[in-house]
Amino acid sequence: MKIRINPKKIRGSGSAEVCENSERMNERQREIQEVYCDEIRNLRCEIETMKTAMDEMRQQMNEMRLNFQSVRPFDNSITATVPSSTNHSLEKPLRYFEEWINGLEITAQDLEILFDSKDAVEWASKFIVTDLKQRSSHPYPLCAIKGSRNELLMYDKECAWKKMTDQEFASTVVKTVFKKLIAVFTEWKNENYSKILTSERFSTLYHSNYARILSFNENVSKLKTKLFHEL
């Protein structure tokens, strides 16, 4: 007959150990939570500091922008030059810029010169300067700012010289020349329609120059720089 001996159980020791471990875990969790809370508070403080700094920078930038807009080019010692071999002081032109640009006309002869030119931008800059000389006395309502990279001035209806932005240059000068060019080119196409269909020379002339005219709007920056040097 086999006799099995069971180990004696110590009452209360297991539960006490579990309680102690539980307390240690709770204490550790509280320590971790306190650390995380401190980090969160620090992050919040840093974020608030950054927000304050950004607000101050934004306010300073707005003030600088307003001050810059209120200062005219001549207040920054930037002078302007007109299309001439010598420098002239800027006086009141006989025409406003809007009046001059709206009266711009491209003739069939101008179109033939474009056909013979190698660069449409170079043709446009020379055409504009020639038109300024023919229809305006100097100072012209459009001139270049001496000492700048490619900045232009225009004399607006408010009787003031104004620095022309790239957007204004594109929406006035480039857009007007393009529309006038399309109109006179369409007239040429209609007059020579049968020749375009039957003559290889006229067909090549039509397609090559039509492509040049359509891409004219893509050369805003190039035209502005070229015109700046022409002026």
matplotlib code that plots the C-alpha trace (Angstrom):
import matplotlib.pyplot as plt

x = [0.0, 1.4, 1.2, 1.2, 2.5, 1.0, 3.1, 1.9, 0.2, 1.2, -1.9, -1.9, 1.5, 0.2, -2.3, 0.2, 2.7, 0.0, -1.0, 2.6, 3.2, -0.1, 1.0, 4.4, 2.7, 0.3, 3.2, 5.2, 2.2, 1.7, 5.4, 5.0, 1.9, 3.5, 6.5, 4.1, 2.1, 5.2, 6.3, 2.8, 2.8, 6.3, 5.1, 2.1, 4.2, 6.6, 3.7, 2.2, 5.6, 6.0, 2.5, 3.3, 6.5, 4.8, 2.1, 4.8, 6.6, 3.4, 2.6, 6.1, 5.8, 2.5, 3.9, 6.9, 4.6, 2.5, 5.5, 7.0, 3.7, 3.5, 7.0, 7.3, 10.3, 11.7, 11.7, 14.2, 16.6, 15.6, 15.6, 14.1, 15.4, 13.4, 14.3, 17.1, 20.9, 20.9, 19.1, 16.0, 14.0, 10.6, 7.9, 4.2, 3.8, 1.3, -0.5, -1.5, -0.3, -3.8, -4.5, -1.3, -1.8, -5.4, -4.4, -1.8, -2.3, -0.5, -0.5, 0.0, 3.5, 4.3, 3.1, 5.5, 8.3, 7.4, 7.4, 11.0, 12.2, 13.9, 12.5, 9.0, 10.0, 12.7, 10.1, 7.6, 10.0, 11.2, 7.6, 6.6, 9.5, 8.9, 5.2, 6.1, 8.3, 5.7, 2.6, 4.1, 6.5, 9.0, 8.9, 7.0, 4.2, 6.3, 9.9, 12.6, 13.8, 17.5, 19.6, 17.0, 17.1, 14.1, 11.6, 9.3, 7.3, 4.0, 2.1, -1.4, -4.7, -4.1, -1.3, 1.4, 4.3, 3.6, 5.9, 4.5, 4.2, 4.7, 0.9, 0.1, 2.7, 1.1, -2.5, -1.8, 1.2, 1.4, -2.4, -2.9, -0.1, -1.3, -4.9, -3.8, -1.4, -4.1, -6.5, -4.1, -2.8, -6.4, -7.0, -3.8, -4.9, -8.3, -6.8, -4.3, -6.5, -6.3, -2.6, -2.1, -4.0, -2.1, 1.3, 3.9, 5.6, 2.4, 1.4, 4.8, 4.6, 1.2, 1.8, 5.2, 4.1, 0.8, 2.7, 5.0, 2.0, 0.2, 3.3, 3.7, 1.9, 4.5, 7.3, 6.1, 9.3, 11.6, 9.6, 9.7, 13.5, 14.0, 11.8, 13.6, 16.9, 15.3, 14.0]
y = [0.0, 3.4, 6.5, 10.0, 12.8, 16.2, 19.4, 21.6, 24.9, 28.1, 30.1, 33.7, 33.7, 33.5, 36.2, 38.5, 38.1, 38.9, 42.0, 43.2, 42.6, 44.4, 47.4, 47.5, 47.5, 50.2, 52.3, 51.8, 52.8, 55.9, 56.8, 56.3, 58.4, 61.2, 61.1, 61.2, 64.0, 66.1, 65.5, 66.4, 69.6, 70.5, 69.9, 72.0, 74.8, 74.5, 74.6, 77.7, 79.4, 78.5, 79.8, 83.1, 83.4, 82.5, 85.2, 87.8, 86.8, 86.9, 90.4, 91.6, 90.2, 91.9, 95.2, 94.9, 94.1, 97.1, 99.3, 97.9, 98.5, 102.0, 102.9, 103.8, 102.7, 106.3, 106.3, 103.4, 105.5, 103.4, 105.5, 104.8, 105.2, 105.7, 104.5, 106.9, 107.0, 109.4, 109.4, 111.6, 112.5, 110.9, 113.5, 113.1, 111.3, 112.6, 109.2, 106.8, 103.3, 102.0, 104.4, 103.4, 99.6, 99.7, 101.6, 99.1, 97.8, 95.1, 95.5, 93.0, 94.5, 93.8, 90.2, 89.8, 91.0, 88.3, 85.7, 86.7, 86.9, 84.0, 84.8, 85.9, 87.4, 89.6, 90.7, 91.6, 93.6, 95.6, 96.1, 97.5, 99.9, 101.1, 101.7, 103.6, 105.9, 106.4, 107.0, 108.6, 111.3, 110.8, 110.1, 107.0, 105.5, 102.3, 102.4, 100.3, 100.7, 101.4, 99.2, 96.4, 93.0, 93.4, 95.7, 98.0, 101.1, 102.2, 105.5, 104.6, 106.6, 107.8, 110.0, 108.0, 105.9, 102.3, 99.3, 96.6, 93.1, 90.0, 89.3, 92.9, 92.5, 89.2, 90.5, 93.7, 93.7, 90.0, 89.5, 92.5, 91.7, 88.1, 89.0, 91.6, 89.0, 86.3, 88.8, 89.9, 86.3, 85.1, 87.8, 86.7, 83.0, 83.8, 85.9, 83.1, 80.1, 78.6, 79.1, 77.4, 74.3, 74.2, 75.7, 73.9, 77.2, 78.9, 75.7, 75.6, 79.3, 79.0, 76.0, 77.1, 80.7, 79.5, 77.4, 80.3, 82.6, 80.0, 79.6, 83.4, 83.4, 80.9, 83.4, 86.1, 86.2, 86.1, 88.9, 91.1, 90.7, 91.4, 94.4, 95.7, 95.7, 97.3, 100.1]
z = [0.0, -1.1, 1.1, -0.6, 1.4, 0.6, 1.4, 4.1, 3.0, 4.6, 5.1, 3.9, 2.3, -1.3, -0.9, 0.8, -2.0, -4.6, -2.7, -2.5, -6.2, -7.0, -4.9, -6.6, -10.0, -9.0, -7.7, -10.9, -13.0, -10.9, -11.4, -15.2, -15.3, -13.4, -15.8, -18.8, -17.2, -16.7, -20.3, -21.6, -19.5, -20.9, -24.4, -23.9, -22.6, -25.6, -28.0, -26.4, -26.6, -30.2, -31.0, -29.3, -31.2, -34.5, -33.8, -33.2, -36.4, -38.4, -37.0, -37.8, -41.4, -41.9, -40.7, -43.0, -45.9, -45.3, -44.9, -48.2, -50.1, -48.8, -50.0, -53.7, -55.7, -55.7, -51.9, -52.0, -54.2, -57.3, -60.4, -63.7, -67.2, -70.5, -74.0, -74.8, -74.8, -71.9, -68.5, -68.0, -64.9, -64.8, -65.6, -66.4, -69.8, -72.3, -72.3, -69.6, -69.8, -70.2, -73.0, -74.8, -74.4, -75.5, -78.7, -79.7, -83.2, -85.2, -89.0, -91.8, -92.3, -88.6, -89.2, -92.2, -90.0, -87.4, -90.2, -91.1, -87.5, -85.7, -82.3, -81.6, -78.2, -79.8, -82.4, -79.7, -77.7, -80.7, -81.8, -78.4, -78.2, -81.8, -81.0, -77.8, -79.9, -82.6, -80.5, -77.3, -76.6, -73.9, -71.0, -72.2, -70.1, -69.8, -68.8, -67.0, -63.4, -63.6, -61.4, -61.1, -62.7, -65.0, -63.3, -65.2, -64.3, -65.8, -65.5, -64.4, -64.5, -61.0, -62.4, -60.5, -61.5, -60.4, -60.3, -62.7, -61.3, -63.4, -63.2, -64.5, -67.3, -68.4, -68.2, -70.0, -72.4, -73.2, -73.4, -75.6, -78.0, -78.2, -79.0, -81.6, -83.1, -83.4, -85.0, -87.8, -88.3, -88.7, -91.4, -93.2, -93.0, -94.5, -97.3, -98.2, -97.4, -100.9, -101.0, -97.7, -99.1, -102.4, -101.7, -99.6, -98.8, -97.5, -95.6, -93.8, -93.2, -91.7, -89.4, -88.1, -87.3, -85.8, -83.4, -82.5, -81.8, -79.7, -77.5, -77.1, -73.7, -72.4, -72.7, -70.2, -68.2, -71.2, -72.9, -69.8, -69.5, -73.2, -73.1, -70.0, -71.9, -75.0, -72.8]

ax = plt.figure().add_subplot(projection="3d")
ax.plot(x, y, z, "-o")
ax.set_aspect("equal")
plt.show()
